């Protein structure tokens, strides 16, 4: 399968300036992909584009990975209805290091080059930038951008000169990489199309040369219709300190049936044959969620490593009842303490008290209603009694759950 066929099959084509996508198969491009350090970690939204970049690399194209130290000082206004809050230089420097570290983790054993656009902007004088870049960018082009129009509309919140100029900074990134490193393509998400094309236009105006853009579609939360981004509520981070490995694993396990095949193509390196086999098994027994389990393990292994993926898989199986606490290792119990709220009780202790103290119920009255209504589970078995019994505890612990969602579980210890 050629690169153009691979990208098409996996769903990585949105827009491109290439006259024929098969140019990816006949030419070798030096390309760049950039992430602004507006946070100290990438999200699963970035991961989708990182997987696309990985395919480019695997087919022999040279990757330049940009950390936006300069653009991060301003913040991309595209898609935002309000001004971004400026981050301190100290925070940005910390974020830059974190993003560079994740680049190295995601593309380990691959030929990549990491650059920071602050390096070429820090000594660039304002007047020189206006003459070299600003003079070559038509105002009509900038004012026609949809996000500018919405921010300047009577109902909009306005836009500062700094954010309005963001596109100039990113366009110059492309020009700089083109002139100094022979980079002739930018790879990006569809939300960066306008900024990227501005770079293509600047290269043409300054050098008379030709550059290209390849954009992939944004991954949209099917329930909210919002992209998986850093500033959206419930962001899923690649850094395990921000989103635990278990929560990361569960995010994929909870993928809906209608998107799981798409996610397998986007977020894993499984072959067409392997994905087809997984989907066929899944369709034969959808209640087993075979596709979601494969997705969760594959993505977690890619991002966090095999050991972490196996641990997350075990914890998941404990929390859904595929493994009992009797089968759990001591390290599994310790890991559960990091994932779940923990409360203490005694043999013959009150289940109502445990529900309230753990936050599963807001009051004794609600706790009793949940018990009598059959909504409370101990080690995945429905209970309606008032007290724990000795047999509930294994290794001095039990799992108390409200309803059927693992996130509504707590660990009760003697």
N, C-alpha and C positions, 0 to 999 in steps of 0.2 A: 504494500500500500504506500503510495506517495504521501508527502506531507500535506498537499492540498486535499487529498482524499481523506486523510486521517482527520484533519481539522473539520472538514465538512461532516464526516460521520459523527464526530464527537460533539458537534454543535458549536464550534468555535469561530464561525464566520458571522460577522455582523455587517461591517462596511469595510471597503478597502479602496485605495487609489490605484491599485494594480489594474491594468487593462485586462489581464487574464490571470486568474488565481494560480494557474499552472506555472507562472514565473517562479513561484516558490520552489518548484521541482527542478527547474533548469538553471537557476542562479543561486549563489550563496550570498546571503545578505549579512552585513553587520547591522544589528538592530539594538534598540534600547527600550527598556521598560522602567518606569519610575514610580516610586512611592514617596509621598510627602510624610515627614515625621510628625504628623499631628497627634500621634499617640505612640506609646512605646511597644506596640505590637501590631502586626497585620491581623486581619480578620479572614473569615472564610470567603468573603468577597474577593480579597486579594489572592486567596489561594486558588480560586478559579483561574485568574489571569496567570498566576505562577505556573499552573499546570499547562496552560497554553504555551507559555514561554519554554517550558521544559520540552515540549514537542519540537519547537523550533530548534532548540539546542541538539536534541537527539538526532535530528535530520541534518546536522552539520552547519547550522547557522551560528554566527558568533554573537554572544549576548553581552551587552553592556547594561548593568543594573545600576540605576541612578537613585541615590538618596537625596531627596529634595531639601537640602539644608537652607537654600535661599528661598525657594518657593514656599517652604514651610513657615518662613518668617511672615509671610503674607496670608496664605491660605487660599485654596481654590474656591471661588465663589459660585462656580457652576453647580446648579441644583440646590443652592441654598437661598432661602428667602430673607435671611438676616445676615448681618456682618458676623464673621467669625471672631471669637475672642483671641487676642494675640497671646501666644505662649512666650515665656521668658526664654532667653538664649540658653540658660542652664538646662531647662526642661527639654528644649529642642536638641541640645547636644546629647543628652541622655537618650532621647528617642532615636536619634540618628544611629547611635551605637547599637541600639536594640534592633532596628530595622536591618542594619548591615549584618548583624549576627544571624538574623532569620534568613537573609539571603543565602548565607553560607550553609545554613542547615538544610534549606529546601533544595539547594543545588549542589550538595556535597558531591565531590568526585566529578564535577562538571567544569568545563572551561568557561569561567565567567570573569568579568572585570567590573569592579564596583567603583563608582565615581560619585562625587558630591558636588552638586551645582554651586554650592557656596564657594567652592575653590576658585571658580572663574568669575564669580560676581563680587567677591569681597573687596577687590581692588578696582572694580569697574566704576569710573566716575560717572555721575548722573548726566552731565552734559554730553559726555561721549556716548552714553547709552541712547540718549534721545537722538543724537545725530546718526548713530550707526543703525539703530533698530527702529526707534519711534518714527523717524522720517520715512521709513519704508512700509509702515503699516497704515492702511487707509482707515480713517475714523468710521466710515460707513460700514466697513467690515466688522469693526468692534461693536458698533452700536446695533448691528443687526442680530447679534447673539440673543437667543431667546431669554436667557437668564437676566441679561442686561435690561431688555425690554420689560420684563416682569418686575424688576427691582425699581425701574424708573417710572413705572405706571403709577397713577394717582393712588392706587390702593397698595402699592409696594412700600418697602421700608428704605428705599434708596440704596446707593452703593458708593463706597469711598473710592477715591482715586487709586488707592493702593490695590484694592481688589479688582477694580476695573482694569488695572495694568497687569494683572496676573498673567494673562495670555501672552503679553510681550516677553515676560521672563521665560515662560515655558517654550515659546517659539525660539528664543535665543539658545536655549539648551540644545535644541535639535540642530541649529546652525553651528554651534560650537563643536558638537560631537561630529557633525558632518565634515567640518573643515579640518579638525585636528585628529580625528580618529577614523575617518572614512565610514561613519555610520550613515546608512542610507534608508533606514526604515525605523519607524516607531511602532511598537506593539502596545496596545492599550485596551481598556474597557470602553464600551460605547459612550460612556459619559465624558470621555476625554477626546472624542472625535473632533470637536471644534478647535480645542487647543492644539491638537496634533496637526490638523490641516493648516492652521496658522503657521506652524513651523515649516511645513512643506512650501507654503507660499513665500515665507521669508527667505528660505534657501534659494528659491527660484529668483527672487528679486535681487538678492545680494550677489549670488554666484552664477546665476543662469543654469545651475544644475538641477537635477531631478531627484526627489526623495519620495518615499512611499509611507503609507500608514496602513496598518492592519489592526482592526478593532474586533474584539469579541463581545458577545452580548453580556450584559450584567445579569447576575443571578438574582432572581427576585423571590422574596418570601411569598409562597403561594397563598398564604392566609392573609397577609397584610398588603400585598402588592408593593412592598417597599424593598429596595435593594438591601443586601446584607453588607452594611457599612460600619465604619467606626463610630459614627455619631448617631446611629439609629439605636433605639432602645432594644435591649436584649442582644447586643452584639456578641458574636461568638469569636473569641480571640484565639490566635495560635499559641500565645504564651500560656503555659499551664498555670502560671501564677494568677492570671486574669480569668481564664476559663479552665477549670480543672480538667485533667485528662478524662476523667469519668464523665463529666458534663459534656465535654467535647464528643466523646463516644456516643453518649445518649442523644445528642443533637442529630446524629446521623441515623441512629436506630429509630428515631421518631419520624423519619422522613415519610411523607405520604406515598401511597402506592403509585399515584399518578406522576410523581417526579423521580422515583427511585432509579429508574433506568437511565434517565437523563443525568442524574447525579453520578451514577456509576461511570458514565462516559466522560463527564467533565472532571470529576475529582479523583479518579483512580487511573492507574496505568494498565488495568486489565485489558486484555486483547478483545477483539470483537467476538471471537469464539468463546472466550471465558465469560464475557458478559451475557451473551446469548444463552449459555448453559445455565448461568445463575438465574436469569429471568424466567427461563422455561421451568426450572425447579420451583421458583417462587409462584408462578401462575398455577402450578399443579396443587400447591398447598399454601395459599396466601396467608393463612392464619399463623404459619410458622415464621413469617417475616424473614425468609432466607435472604432475600435481596438486601434488606436493610441491615442485617447482621454482617453480610459481606462488605457492604459499603462502609459501615462503621469501623470494622476491623482494618480494612485496606487504607482508609484515610487516616485513621489514628496511627497506624504503623508508619505511614509515609511522613507524617508531621512529627510524631513523638517517639518513634522507634518501636521495634518489635516487643521488647520487654514491657513497655508502657501499654501497648495495645493488648497484649495478653492479660495484663493485670486489669485493664478496663473491661475486657471481655468477661473475666471471672467475676468481677464486682457486679457487672450487669446481670449475669446469670444468677448470682445470689439474690439480687434485688427483685428479680422477676420470678424466682422460685425454681429455676432450672438446676441450681445447686443449693444445697441446704447449708446452714451454718455448721453442721457437723462435718461437711466436706470442705469447709473454708480453712485456710491456713491462718496462722496467727497474724501474718502480715496483711491478710485480707481484712481481718477485723480492725486492725490499726488503720488501714486505708478507708474503711467504712466510716471511721470516726471523723475523718477529714471531709467526707462527703455529706454526712447526715448530721442533723442535730442529735445530741446525746442527752439522755435523761437517766436518772437513777431510780431504782425501785427495789423492793424486797420480794422474796417469795411470799405469795399471798398479798402482795401490794395491790393498791387500787389502780385499775386500768383507767378509771375516770381521772384520777389525779395525774397519771402519766400523760394522758391526752392533753390535759390543760397545761401542765408544766413544760411539755415539749412544743406547745403551740399548735398542735393538730386540732385542738378545740379551744374556743374562746372562753368557755365557761363550763362549770360542772353540768349545767342543764343541757348545753349543746352536746357535751360528751356522752351523756346518758341517751340522748336522742339518737346519736350516731350509733351507739352500741345496739340499742333496741331496733334500729332500722337496718341492721345488718351491713353497716358501712365500715366496720373496723375489722382488721385482719392482724393476726399474730403469726409470724412466719408463714404468711400467705394463706392461712386458714381463717375463715370467717368465725368470729366469736361474738357472743352476746352476754357472756358472764361478766361479773363485776370485778373479779380479781385474777391476777396471774396465778399460775400454779407451777410447781417445780419443773414439770415436763416442758414448760414453755422455753426454759433457758437451756441453751447449749453454749459451752465455753463461757458461761456467766453472762450471756447476751441473748437478746431476741430482737427481731425486727417488728416494730409496730407500725401499721400503715392505715391511713384513712383513704378509702376509695381504692382505685386500681392504679393510680399513677405513682411511679417509684419516687417522684419528687415529694410526695406527701408521706414519706417514711421517716421514722426516727429509730435510733438504736437505743434500746433500753438495757442498762447494765445493772447487775446486782451490786 
